[in-house]
Amino acid sequence: MSTTKPGGPSPFSEEEVLAATAGPSTDPELDEVEAATIDAPELETPFEKVIARARRLSAQQVQNVLESVLFVAPEPLSLDQLFDATGIDREKLQQGLEALQGARREGLSGVVLHEVAGGWQLRTAPESSDFVKRFLKVKPQRLTRAALETLAICAYRQPVTRPEIEDIRGVDSGAVLKALLDRRLIKIVGKKEEVGRPILYGTTREFLEFFALKDLNALPTLREFHELTEEHQEIVEKETPRPTAAGTVEALADPTFQQRVLEQEKASEAALEQLESAIETADVTSKAVSKVLDPPKPPEPPPEGGAPPPADSGPTPTAGS
């Protein structure tokens, strides 16, 4: 009889193992027997009892419950959804979420709590994202410049039609719109009341989740983007691994508006310089013409033995002057 030490090699060959495990998964004698029900029926706890139990929870227990529910949730949960799941008073829920957010923040925890898409969601901390991606063997989700431009226009000008998007970008955007629809970053929100009734596009809840935005009001404004320092603007432009809406804000406004303003300012300055130059030239010319047309008269010699005639202007000369 062959013996082996614990943890050592198996005394059986691979063929013997396969032969022993390759048989039918059930006993042939039980093939025609109907399986009995062994799962006990689920009895849902009445919501009144859930609420009564929730009232006895301490502040720390409320945080623990929230953390557990958010951990298994596939998407951000609103206060109403959390109340339906836990029975905890909404005011306590809000306090617990804020306390949990303080504990689960970047730099202190590998999992952080964010308020996104109108709800709350646990997310991987940014400093750990590379390790998590490597473990899950997933490719980072990145958007092309064309996709970012189109998505930014939809976000800031929604509802917007395809012709309006193409008028801003200057190129056909049909393929990009289809890709964004497939990614569920935009959706069809209706049709515009005009000739042809073009389709209107807007952003989705997945868009808010993708960019970690609480709502559309969290999008940076054009003024905020222009107030960034040059150094920060370079950072925003170069941060391609983590696309942000701020990097494409320049594509949101009318692309000709800023150019028109600059051209008008330059034209105004040039016109002002020309006007000042023309005034100076006219002044010099006027003086020159005045000298030619109205030269100064030489003084008349005084008559012999008499006083000089009085001048046309000025007081009459007196003795001793």
C-alpha positions in Angstrom: 0.0 0.0 0.0 1.4 3.3 -1.1 1.6 6.0 1.5 2.5 9.6 1.2 3.2 12.4 3.5 0.5 15.1 4.0 0.9 17.7 1.2 3.1 15.4 -0.9 2.3 14.1 -4.4 -0.8 12.1 -5.0 -0.4 8.3 -5.1 -2.9 8.1 -8.0 -2.0 8.9 -11.6 -3.9 11.5 -13.6 -5.7 8.8 -15.6 -7.0 7.2 -12.4 -8.2 10.5 -11.1 -10.0 11.3 -14.4 -11.6 7.8 -14.4 -12.9 8.2 -10.9 -14.3 11.7 -11.5 -15.6 11.5 -15.0 -18.7 9.5 -14.2 -22.3 10.8 -14.1 -22.9 13.6 -11.6 -25.9 11.7 -10.1 -26.6 8.3 -8.8 -28.2 6.3 -11.7 -30.7 4.8 -9.3 -32.0 8.4 -8.6 -32.3 9.6 -12.2 -36.1 9.0 -12.2 -36.6 10.3 -8.7 -37.9 13.9 -8.4 -35.7 16.1 -6.2 -37.2 17.3 -3.0 -37.5 21.0 -2.1 -34.8 21.6 0.5 -34.7 25.5 0.4 -36.9 27.0 3.1 -39.3 29.6 1.8 -38.0 33.2 2.3 -40.0 35.1 4.9 -39.6 38.8 4.4 -39.4 40.9 7.6 -42.3 43.4 7.8 -41.1 46.9 7.1 -42.5 48.1 10.4 -40.2 45.7 12.3 -37.3 47.0 10.2 -38.0 50.6 11.1 -38.4 49.6 14.8 -35.0 47.9 14.7 -33.4 50.8 12.9 -34.5 53.2 15.6 -32.3 51.3 18.1 -29.2 51.6 16.0 -26.3 53.8 17.3 -24.6 56.3 15.0 -21.7 53.8 14.4 -24.1 51.0 13.6 -25.9 53.2 11.1 -22.6 53.7 9.4 -21.9 50.0 9.4 -25.3 49.3 7.8 -24.8 51.9 5.2 -21.4 50.6 4.3 -22.7 47.0 3.9 -25.6 48.1 1.7 -23.5 50.4 -0.4 -20.9 47.6 -0.8 -23.3 45.2 -2.5 -25.2 47.9 -4.5 -24.5 47.7 -8.2 -25.2 51.4 -8.7 -25.4 54.7 -6.7 -28.2 54.6 -4.1 -30.3 57.6 -3.2 -31.6 58.5 0.2 -35.0 57.0 -0.7 -33.5 53.8 -1.8 -31.4 53.5 1.4 -34.5 54.2 3.5 -36.5 51.5 1.7 -33.6 49.1 2.3 -32.8 50.0 5.9 -35.8 51.8 7.5 -33.4 54.3 9.0 -34.7 57.8 9.3 -33.5 60.0 6.4 -31.9 62.6 8.7 -29.8 59.8 10.3 -29.0 58.4 6.9 -27.7 61.8 5.8 -25.6 62.2 8.9 -24.3 58.6 8.6 -23.4 59.1 5.0 -21.5 62.3 5.7 -19.6 60.6 8.6 -18.9 57.6 6.5 -17.7 59.8 3.7 -15.2 61.5 6.1 -13.9 58.1 7.1 -13.8 56.7 3.6 -11.9 59.4 1.8 -8.9 59.5 -0.4 -5.6 59.1 1.5 -7.2 57.3 4.4 -9.0 54.3 2.8 -8.7 52.1 -0.3 -12.4 52.4 -0.8 -13.9 55.9 -0.9 -17.5 57.1 -0.7 -18.6 59.5 -3.4 -21.9 61.3 -4.1 -22.5 60.7 -7.8 -25.4 60.6 -10.2 -27.9 61.7 -7.5 -26.9 58.9 -5.1 -24.0 57.5 -3.0 -21.5 54.9 -4.2 -18.4 53.2 -2.8 -15.5 53.4 -5.3 -11.9 52.4 -5.5 -9.4 55.0 -4.3 -7.6 56.6 -7.2 -4.2 55.7 -5.8 -5.2 52.0 -5.9 -6.8 52.0 -9.3 -3.8 50.7 -11.2 -3.5 47.6 -8.9 -7.2 46.9 -9.1 -7.2 47.1 -12.9 -4.2 44.7 -13.1 -6.0 42.2 -10.8 -9.3 42.4 -12.7 -7.4 42.5 -16.1 -9.6 45.2 -17.4 -8.5 47.9 -19.9 -9.0 51.5 -18.7 -11.9 53.3 -20.2 -10.7 56.2 -22.2 -12.4 58.5 -24.7 -11.0 59.9 -27.9 -10.8 63.6 -28.4 -13.7 63.4 -30.9 -15.8 61.6 -28.3 -14.9 64.1 -25.6 -15.8 67.0 -27.8 -19.2 65.5 -28.8 -20.0 64.4 -25.2 -19.1 67.9 -23.8 -21.4 69.6 -26.3 -24.2 67.2 -25.4 -23.6 67.9 -21.7 -23.5 71.7 -21.8 -26.1 72.3 -24.6 -28.6 69.5 -24.0 -31.0 68.9 -25.5 -29.0 69.2 -28.7 -29.4 67.9 -32.2 -26.9 66.2 -34.5 -26.8 69.2 -36.9 -26.1 71.6 -34.0 -23.2 69.3 -32.8 -21.8 69.1 -36.3 -22.1 72.9 -36.8 -19.9 73.4 -33.7 -17.4 70.7 -34.4 -17.3 71.2 -38.2 -17.2 67.5 -39.0 -19.7 64.7 -39.3 -20.5 63.3 -35.9 -22.8 60.4 -36.6 -20.4 57.6 -35.8 -19.3 59.3 -32.6 -22.9 59.7 -31.5 -23.7 56.1 -32.2 -20.6 55.0 -30.1 -21.7 57.2 -27.2 -25.2 55.8 -27.4 -23.8 52.3 -27.3 -21.7 53.2 -24.2 -24.9 54.7 -22.7 -23.2 58.0 -22.0 -25.9 59.8 -24.0 -29.5 59.0 -24.8 -32.3 60.2 -27.1 -34.5 62.6 -25.1 -37.0 63.6 -27.8 -37.4 65.4 -31.1 -37.1 69.1 -31.8 -40.2 71.0 -33.0 -38.9 72.2 -36.3 -38.8 71.1 -40.0 -37.6 67.5 -40.1 -38.0 67.0 -36.4 -34.4 66.2 -35.7 -33.6 63.9 -32.7 -32.5 65.6 -29.5 -29.6 64.1 -27.4 -28.8 64.4 -23.7 -26.6 62.8 -21.1 -27.4 59.8 -19.0 -27.0 58.7 -15.4 -24.0 56.6 -16.6 -22.4 59.8 -17.8 -22.5 61.2 -14.3 -21.1 58.0 -12.9 -18.3 57.9 -15.5 -17.1 61.4 -14.5 -17.9 61.0 -10.8 -20.4 64.0 -10.9 -23.1 64.6 -8.4 -25.3 66.2 -11.0 -25.0 68.4 -14.1 -24.5 71.5 -11.9 -21.2 70.0 -10.8 -19.8 70.5 -14.3 -17.2 73.3 -14.4 -18.2 76.5 -16.0 -16.5 78.2 -18.9 -15.5 81.0 -16.6 -13.9 78.6 -14.1 -11.9 77.0 -16.9 -10.5 80.3 -18.2 -9.7 81.3 -14.6 -7.3 78.4 -14.3 -3.6 79.2 -14.2 -1.5 78.3 -17.3 0.1 75.6 -15.2 -3.2 74.0 -14.3 -4.5 74.3 -17.9 -1.5 72.3 -19.1 -2.3 69.6 -16.4 -5.9 69.5 -17.6 -4.9 69.2 -21.2 -2.3 66.5 -20.6 -4.3 64.3 -18.2 -5.5 61.8 -20.8 -5.7 58.6 -18.7 -8.5 60.2 -16.7 -10.7 62.2 -19.0 -12.5 65.1 -17.5 -15.1 67.5 -18.8 -13.0 70.4 -17.8 -10.4 69.5 -20.5 -13.0 70.1 -23.2 -14.8 73.2 -21.9 -13.5 75.3 -24.8 -15.6 73.2 -27.2 -18.8 74.0 -25.3 -19.3 77.6 -26.2 -19.9 79.0 -29.6 -16.5 78.3 -31.3 -16.6 81.6 -33.1 -17.7 83.7 -30.1 -14.3 84.1 -28.5 -12.6 84.7 -31.8 -15.1 87.3 -32.7 -14.5 89.1 -29.4 -10.8 89.1 -29.9 -11.2 90.3 -33.5 -13.5 93.1 -32.4 -11.1 94.2 -29.7 -8.2 94.2 -32.1 -10.3 96.1 -34.7 -11.3 98.7 -32.0 -7.7 99.2 -31.0 -6.5 99.6 -34.6 -9.4 102.0 -35.4 -8.5 104.1 -32.3 -4.8 104.3 -33.3 -5.8 105.3 -36.8 -8.1 107.9 -35.5 -5.4 109.4 -33.2 -2.9 109.4 -36.1 -5.5 111.1 -38.4 -6.1 113.8 -35.8 -2.4 114.5 -35.4 -2.0 114.6 -39.2 -4.9 116.9 -39.6 -3.6 119.2 -36.9 -0.2 119.5 -38.6 -1.8 120.0 -42.0 -4.1 122.6 -40.7 -1.2 124.6 -39.2 0.7 124.4 -42.4 -2.2 125.5 -44.6 -2.9 128.4 -42.2 0.7 129.6 -42.6 0.4 129.5 -46.4 -3.0 131.1 -46.7 -2.6 133.7 -43.9 1.1 134.5 -43.5 2.0 137.0 -40.8 2.1 140.6 -42.1 5.5 142.4 -41.7 5.3 145.5 -39.4 4.8 148.8 -41.3 7.6 151.3 -40.8 6.7 154.3 -38.7 6.2 157.6 -40.4 8.9 160.2 -40.1 8.6 162.2 -36.9 5.6 160.4 -35.8 4.6 157.6 -33.5 4.1 154.1 -35.0 0.5 153.3 -35.9 -1.4 151.2 -33.4 -1.6 147.5 -34.0 -4.8 145.8 -34.9 -4.8 143.9 -31.7 -3.6 144.7 -28.3 -3.7 148.0 -26.3 -2.5 151.3 -27.7 1.1 151.9 -27.0 1.9 154.6 -24.5 4.9 156.6 -23.8 7.6 154.7 -22.1 6.4 151.3 -23.4 
